Amino acid sequence: MSELLRTPFTVVHVVACLFLMLVILIQPGKSGGMGALTSGAAQQVFGGGGAGNLLTKVTWITGGIFFITSVSLAYMSTSSDSSLERRAAAARNAGTSKDKAPAKKSEPEKKPPTK
């Protein structure tokens, strides 16, 4: 079941990450930042203080989605059959089976001709 959810959760996680970066960059900081570019338009559309409240709410919601998808993806990766412990055990077993393989017969050493 987790294999079916892994791809949609990954897509939502990446979209939330990109959207969160965009929303954070748009917010006006103490020194303006990139929010200074759109502050005039934001005040006209949202009102004087509405832009800050809306962007803050969108940031919290997107951050929550990002957190939930992060925890879910981490849980799915550790609870599946391909966890790191099983991969490490398989790698150890593969390494020991290669060591037990019979060695190739080497050619006898050729002696230099004597005079």
C-alpha positions as CSV (number, residue, x, y, z in Angstrom):
1,M,0.0,0.0,0.0
2,S,2.8,2.4,0.8
3,E,4.2,2.0,-2.7
4,L,0.9,3.4,-4.1
5,L,1.1,6.4,-1.8
6,R,4.8,7.1,-2.3
7,T,4.6,8.8,-5.7
8,P,1.6,11.1,-4.9
9,F,3.1,12.1,-1.6
10,T,6.4,12.9,-3.3
11,V,4.7,15.0,-5.9
12,V,2.7,16.9,-3.2
13,H,5.9,17.3,-1.1
14,V,7.9,18.8,-4.0
15,V,5.0,21.2,-5.0
16,A,4.6,22.2,-1.3
17,C,8.3,22.9,-1.1
18,L,8.4,25.1,-4.2
19,F,5.2,26.9,-3.2
20,L,6.5,27.5,0.3
21,M,9.7,29.0,-1.1
22,L,7.6,31.3,-3.3
23,V,5.3,32.4,-0.5
24,I,8.1,33.1,1.9
25,L,10.0,35.2,-0.7
26,I,6.8,37.2,-1.5
27,Q,6.3,38.2,2.1
28,P,7.5,41.6,3.0
29,G,10.2,41.5,5.6
30,K,11.6,44.3,7.8
31,S,13.7,45.6,5.0
32,G,11.2,44.9,2.2
33,G,12.9,42.0,0.4
34,M,11.1,40.8,-2.7
35,G,7.8,41.8,-1.1
36,A,8.7,45.4,-1.9
37,L,8.2,44.6,-5.6
38,T,4.6,43.6,-5.1
39,S,3.6,45.6,-2.0
40,G,1.7,48.2,-4.0
41,A,-0.4,45.6,-5.8
42,A,-0.9,43.5,-2.7
43,Q,-2.2,46.5,-0.7
44,Q,-4.7,47.3,-3.4
45,V,-6.0,43.7,-3.7
46,F,-5.9,42.6,-0.1
47,G,-6.2,45.9,1.8
48,G,-3.6,47.5,4.1
49,G,-3.0,44.6,6.5
50,G,-4.8,41.8,4.7
51,A,-1.9,40.7,2.6
52,G,0.3,40.0,5.6
53,N,-2.5,37.9,7.3
54,L,-3.3,36.0,4.1
55,L,0.3,35.3,3.3
56,T,0.9,34.2,6.9
57,K,-2.0,31.8,6.8
58,V,-0.9,30.4,3.4
59,T,2.7,30.0,4.8
60,W,1.4,28.1,7.9
61,I,-0.8,25.8,5.8
62,T,1.9,25.1,3.2
63,G,4.4,24.5,6.0
64,G,2.0,22.1,7.7
65,I,1.5,20.1,4.4
66,F,5.3,20.1,3.9
67,F,5.8,18.8,7.4
68,I,3.2,16.1,7.1
69,T,4.5,14.8,3.8
70,S,8.1,14.9,5.1
71,V,7.1,12.7,8.1
72,S,5.0,10.4,6.0
73,L,7.7,9.9,3.4
74,A,10.3,9.2,6.1
75,Y,8.0,6.6,7.7
76,M,7.2,4.9,4.4
77,S,10.9,4.7,3.6
78,T,11.8,3.0,6.9
79,S,8.8,0.7,7.2
80,S,9.1,-0.8,3.7
81,D,11.0,-3.9,2.6
82,S,13.8,-1.8,1.2
83,S,14.9,-0.3,4.5
84,L,18.5,0.5,5.0
85,E,19.1,-2.4,7.5
86,R,17.8,-5.0,5.0
87,R,19.9,-3.4,2.2
88,A,23.0,-3.5,4.4
89,A,22.3,-7.1,5.4
90,A,21.9,-8.1,1.7
91,A,25.1,-6.2,0.8
92,R,27.0,-8.1,3.6
93,N,25.6,-11.4,2.3
94,A,26.5,-10.6,-1.2
95,G,30.0,-9.7,-0.2
96,T,30.6,-12.9,1.6
97,S,29.2,-15.1,-1.2
98,K,31.7,-13.4,-3.6
99,D,34.6,-14.2,-1.3
100,K,33.7,-17.9,-1.3
101,A,33.8,-18.2,-5.1
102,P,36.6,-20.4,-6.4
103,A,39.7,-18.6,-7.5
104,K,40.9,-18.8,-11.1
105,K,43.8,-21.1,-11.7
106,S,46.8,-19.1,-12.5
107,E,49.3,-20.1,-15.1
108,P,52.6,-21.5,-13.9
109,E,55.4,-19.1,-13.8
110,K,57.7,-19.2,-16.8
111,K,61.4,-19.6,-15.9
112,P,63.8,-17.4,-17.8
113,P,66.0,-19.3,-20.2
114,T,69.4,-20.4,-18.8
115,K,72.6,-19.9,-20.7
